[in-house]
Amino acid sequence: MEKKEYKKIVDRHKPTETRVQNAIISFLIGGVVGAIGQGLIDFYSSWFDISTRDASTFMIVTLVFVASLFTALGFFDKWVTFAKCGLIIPITGFAHSMTSAGIEYRKEGPIYGLGMNIFKLAGSVILYGIVSAWLFGTIRYLLMGGI
């Protein structure tokens, strides 16, 4: 079989990607997650009579717990398949990556399984988050004179 024939066969069977549709779905689902987060902040701040800053912490903990629970129950992956980055970009994606890695390697034990692999994907997010925060903090300090 020649390369051209092989490429034609591969192109015929390759799934088509609808980027515009994926972007719209991600945007809408991400907006729903943001609205749920804001609703949780409003609920916690009024129910517990606390500041919105403190309520934000409760909201993050709630979203991380729900995403981890749904990952453990096995249906968060199906939602991500539909919602694309709308569920992966927010904090729920971070919780999902840690929980799924922990579940995948739990049979290897608490040290070599869970301990070594839980930050497999999330570790790079933490690393580059810290590095970029330091870099932008330094730039802000230099430009604004320590304000």
N, C-alpha and C positions, 0 to 999 in steps of 0.2 A: 504494500500500500504506500502510495506516495504521500508526501507531507501535505500537499494541497487537498487531496481527498480526505485525509485524516482531519485536517482543519475544518473542512466543510461538515463532516459528520459531528465533530465536537460542537461547532457553532449551531448546528441544528438542534442538538440536545441540551445545550446550555440554557439554564433558566434565564428569562429576561428580568432585568431589574428596573423597577419603576421608581426612580429616585424622587420625582416630584410627589408621587403618592406617599412614599415612605416619609418624606420630609413633612408633609401635611399631617400624617398620622402621628408622627413623633411630636410635632408642635402641639397638636391638640391634647394628646395624652400627657405630655409634660405640663401643659397648662392645667389640666385636671389635677395632676399631682400637686402642683403649686397651689391651686385653689383649696385642695384638701389640707395641705400644710397650713395655709392661712386660716382655714376654718378651725383647725386644731389649736392654733395660737389664740384665736379669739375665744374659743371654748375654754381653754385652760386659764387664760387670763381673767375671764369673768367667773368661772366656776371656783377657782382657788384664790381669787382676788390677789393676783400677783402681776408683776410688770410683764410687758410683752417680751422683754429680753429673757426673763426667766421662763416664760411660757414657750419661747422658741426652743429652749433646751428640752422641755417635755415633748414638744412636737417632733424633734429630731429623734429622740429615744423611741417615741411611738412608731414613727415611720421605719426605723431600723428594726424594731421588734416585729412589726407586721411583715416587712419584706423577708426577714429571716424565717419567720414562721411559715409563710407561704412557700418559701424555697424548700424548707424541710418537708412540707406536705406535698411538694412535687408539682404544683401548678403555676409557680411564678415563671418558670421557663416558657410555658405555653403563652403566658401574657406577654413576655418579652418578644417572643416570635412575632406576635401581632403588633405590639406597640413600638418596637425597635428602640431607638434611643430615648424615647419618652419616659421609659422606666429605668433605663440604665444610667443616664446622665445624673439624675438627682441622687440623693443619699441612699435611695433604695437600691441602686446599682452597686454601691459600695458594700452594703449589707449582703446583697445577693452573692457577690463574688467571694466574700469571706465565708459565708455559710455553705455555699456549694463546694468550695475547696475543703472545708472541714468535713462535710458529709462524705465526699469522695474518698478521703484518705483516713477515715476514722478506724478502719479495720487494722491499720498498721500501728495503732496504739496512740496514747496521748502525747508522747514525745516525738517519735519519728513520723507519725501520721499527722495528727492535728497540729502539733506545735511547729513542725517544719513546713507545712503546706498551707496553712490558713491564710498567710499573707502572700501567696504565690502571685496573684494578680493585684491584690490591694496594696502590696508593698511598693510597687512602682508608682501607684497613685499617691501614696503617702510621701515617697521620696521626692517626686517632682512637685508635689504641692508644697513641701517644706522649702525646697530649693527656689521655686518661683516666688514664694512669700518672702524669703530672705532677699532675693534679687530686687523685687519691686519695693520692698521696705527700704532697702539701701538707696535705691534711686529716689524714692520719695524723700528720704532724709537729706540726701545731697541737694535736691532741687528746692525743697521747702525749708531748709535750714533747721531741721530738728523739731519741727512742729508736729 
